[in-house]
Amino acid sequence: AVPAVSTRIAGLVDLFRSRSEQAKRKISKLGLGHTIEMENSYLDDEHSLLELERSDLIVFPYQTTGESASAAVRHGIATGKPVAVTPLSIFENVMPAVHVLPGVTPEKIAAGIFDLALKIDLDDDEIKKKENMARRWCEQMSYPVLGRRINCFLKALDRDSSAAPPDLSSDLSHFSNRPEAS
């Protein structure tokens, strides 16, 4: 059965423009125009969040990138919607809050999206569990929580500038169940 999940493709404007027409033709050829919507223009934060919130599943299908972290994926996570990413190091810091696709090839990305769409359609426990983890991740990464951590860090440095700084990573140790990349 084909899951009843709609997909929105929010492209990286500069990188995606060159392939958007090719992608539109393929979507049309496969008869998927009623379930796939593409947005390739620049949207400010407010509008991009509104568009992402309309999605059933938000996918970041990067194949390669020179970036060290993705700010875009944080917008996706902030919506509370399921977010899927490819198994690249750019997403390492958000792994607890996202679903990891089985690979970076088009076939593996498609298979992962189909699997997740089916689970969303069936209201699967895995989706609910990841949703809860994403909510906790967002709480831990909120400005007030990070501000308190940084404040404590700075106070500790101020108290004893010769002391080693506190290990802040232990605060996030309960998020260490990262899947292995394939």
C-alpha positions in Angstrom: 0.0 0.0 0.0 1.2 3.5 -0.8 1.2 5.7 2.4 -1.0 8.7 2.4 1.8 11.1 3.4 2.4 14.3 1.4 6.0 15.3 0.8 7.4 18.8 0.5 10.8 19.4 -1.0 12.5 22.5 0.3 15.6 22.8 -1.7 18.8 24.6 -1.0 18.1 27.5 -3.3 21.5 27.8 -5.0 22.3 24.1 -5.2 18.8 22.9 -6.1 17.9 25.4 -8.8 19.9 23.6 -11.5 18.0 20.4 -10.9 14.5 21.7 -10.1 13.2 21.4 -13.6 14.6 17.9 -13.9 13.0 17.0 -10.6 9.6 18.5 -11.7 9.6 16.5 -14.9 10.4 13.3 -13.0 7.6 14.0 -10.4 5.2 14.6 -13.2 6.3 11.5 -15.1 5.8 9.4 -12.0 2.3 10.9 -11.4 3.3 12.2 -8.0 2.4 15.9 -8.5 -0.5 15.6 -6.1 1.7 14.4 -3.2 5.0 16.3 -3.8 5.4 20.1 -3.6 8.6 21.8 -4.3 9.7 25.2 -3.0 12.9 26.5 -4.4 12.7 30.2 -3.6 14.2 31.9 -0.6 11.8 32.2 2.3 12.5 34.1 5.5 12.4 32.1 8.8 8.8 32.8 9.5 7.5 31.6 6.1 9.9 28.7 5.9 8.7 27.4 9.3 5.0 27.8 8.2 5.7 25.8 5.0 7.6 23.1 7.0 4.8 22.8 9.5 2.4 21.8 6.7 4.5 18.7 6.0 3.9 15.2 7.2 7.6 14.4 6.8 10.5 16.8 6.4 13.5 15.3 4.5 17.0 16.6 4.2 18.4 14.3 1.4 21.9 15.6 1.3 24.3 13.4 -0.7 27.5 15.4 -0.1 28.2 18.8 1.5 31.1 20.8 2.7 29.2 22.2 5.6 30.0 21.2 9.1 26.5 21.6 10.5 23.0 22.3 9.1 21.0 25.2 10.4 18.1 24.2 8.1 17.6 20.9 9.8 17.1 22.7 13.1 14.1 24.6 11.5 12.7 21.2 10.6 13.1 19.8 14.1 11.5 23.0 15.6 8.3 22.2 13.8 7.7 19.0 15.8 7.2 17.1 12.5 9.2 14.0 11.7 12.5 14.8 10.2 14.6 12.5 8.1 18.3 13.0 7.2 20.9 11.1 5.3 23.7 9.5 7.3 26.2 12.3 7.0 28.4 14.0 9.6 26.7 17.3 9.0 23.7 15.9 11.0 25.7 14.3 13.8 24.7 16.9 16.4 21.0 16.3 15.7 20.9 12.5 15.4 18.9 12.0 18.5 16.1 14.2 17.1 15.8 12.8 13.6 15.2 9.7 11.6 18.3 8.5 9.7 17.7 7.3 6.1 19.5 4.1 5.1 22.0 5.8 2.8 22.7 8.6 0.4 21.9 7.0 -2.9 18.6 8.0 -4.5 17.4 4.4 -4.1 18.2 4.3 -0.4 16.8 7.8 0.2 13.6 6.7 -1.5 13.3 3.5 0.4 13.9 5.3 3.7 11.2 7.9 2.9 8.7 5.2 1.9 9.4 3.3 5.1 9.0 6.4 7.3 5.9 7.5 5.4 4.3 4.1 6.0 5.2 4.3 9.7 3.7 7.8 9.9 0.6 6.6 8.1 0.3 3.7 10.6 1.0 6.0 13.6 3.9 3.7 14.5 5.5 3.7 18.0 9.0 4.4 16.5 7.6 7.7 15.1 6.1 8.6 18.5 9.4 7.7 20.3 11.5 9.8 18.0 8.9 12.7 18.3 9.4 12.6 22.1 13.2 12.5 21.7 13.0 15.5 19.3 10.9 17.4 21.7 13.4 16.8 24.5 16.3 17.7 22.2 14.6 21.0 21.4 14.1 21.7 25.1 17.8 21.0 25.8 18.9 23.2 22.9 16.6 26.1 23.7 18.2 29.5 24.4 17.3 29.6 28.1 18.8 26.2 28.7 21.9 26.9 26.7 22.2 30.3 28.3 22.2 28.7 31.8 24.8 26.2 30.7 27.1 28.9 29.2 26.5 31.1 32.3 27.6 28.2 34.6 30.6 27.6 32.3 31.7 31.2 32.5 31.2 31.4 36.2 33.4 28.3 36.7 36.1 29.9 34.5 35.8 33.1 36.4 36.1 31.4 39.8 39.2 29.5 38.9 40.8 30.4 35.6 43.4 27.7 36.2 40.8 24.9 36.6 39.8 22.8 33.7 36.5 23.8 32.2 33.5 21.7 33.0 32.5 18.9 30.6 29.2 20.1 29.2 28.8 17.1 27.0 27.6 15.0 30.0 24.4 17.1 30.0 23.5 15.5 26.7 24.7 11.9 27.4 21.2 10.6 27.4 21.0 11.4 23.7 24.0 9.2 22.7 22.0 6.5 20.9 23.2 7.6 17.4 22.7 5.1 14.6 25.7 4.1 12.6 26.0 5.6 9.0 25.7 3.1 6.1 
